[in-house]
Amino acid sequence: MGRWEYKTLKHQFGGWTGTKINIEDLDERLNLLGAEGWELASSFDTSRYEGASTGIVMIFKRWVEA
């Protein structure tokens, strides 16, 4: 019998205001996790004020055989 395993990752945005996202860096991180069997289950932004976001929190899951 197997079980679900979970991983939480926070991806910070860059730039002077902290709102610039580096798509290439994010793609690289997501592809590495995908190669390890992780699947994105949920994500949400970390709002700062007036809708500005400083990052993304992502929750991944993968099935692990016991």
C-alpha positions as CSV (number, residue, x, y, z in Angstrom):
1,M,0.0,0.0,0.0
2,G,1.3,3.5,-0.8
3,R,0.8,7.0,0.5
4,W,0.8,10.6,-0.7
5,E,3.9,12.7,0.1
6,Y,3.7,16.5,0.0
7,K,6.2,19.3,-0.5
8,T,5.7,23.0,-0.1
9,L,7.8,25.5,-2.0
10,K,7.9,29.3,-1.9
11,H,9.1,31.1,-5.0
12,Q,10.1,34.7,-4.3
13,F,9.7,37.4,-6.9
14,G,12.6,39.7,-7.6
15,G,13.1,43.3,-8.6
16,W,13.2,46.5,-6.6
17,T,9.5,46.2,-5.6
18,G,9.7,42.4,-5.2
19,T,7.0,41.8,-7.8
20,K,9.1,40.8,-10.9
21,I,8.9,37.1,-11.7
22,N,11.7,35.2,-13.4
23,I,9.8,32.7,-15.6
24,E,12.9,30.8,-16.7
25,D,13.9,30.2,-13.1
26,L,10.4,29.1,-12.1
27,D,10.2,26.8,-15.1
28,E,13.5,25.2,-14.2
29,R,12.4,24.6,-10.6
30,L,9.1,23.1,-11.8
31,N,10.7,20.9,-14.3
32,L,13.2,19.5,-11.8
33,L,10.3,18.7,-9.4
34,G,8.4,17.1,-12.2
35,A,11.3,14.9,-13.0
36,E,11.3,13.7,-9.4
37,G,7.6,12.7,-9.7
38,W,6.1,15.8,-8.0
39,E,2.8,17.1,-9.3
40,L,1.5,20.7,-8.6
41,A,-1.6,20.3,-6.5
42,S,-2.3,23.9,-5.5
43,S,-0.7,27.4,-5.5
44,F,-1.4,30.8,-4.2
45,D,0.3,34.2,-4.2
46,T,1.6,36.0,-1.2
47,S,-0.1,39.4,-1.3
48,R,1.7,42.3,0.2
49,Y,-0.7,45.3,-0.2
50,E,-3.2,46.6,-2.8
51,G,-2.9,43.3,-4.8
52,A,0.9,43.4,-5.1
53,S,2.4,40.0,-4.7
54,T,5.9,39.1,-3.5
55,G,5.9,35.4,-4.4
56,I,4.0,32.2,-4.9
57,V,3.5,29.3,-2.5
58,M,3.1,26.0,-4.3
59,I,2.1,22.7,-2.9
60,F,3.1,19.5,-4.6
61,K,2.2,15.9,-4.2
62,R,3.5,12.5,-5.3
63,W,2.5,8.9,-4.7
64,V,5.0,6.8,-2.9
65,E,4.8,3.0,-2.9
66,A,5.3,1.5,0.5
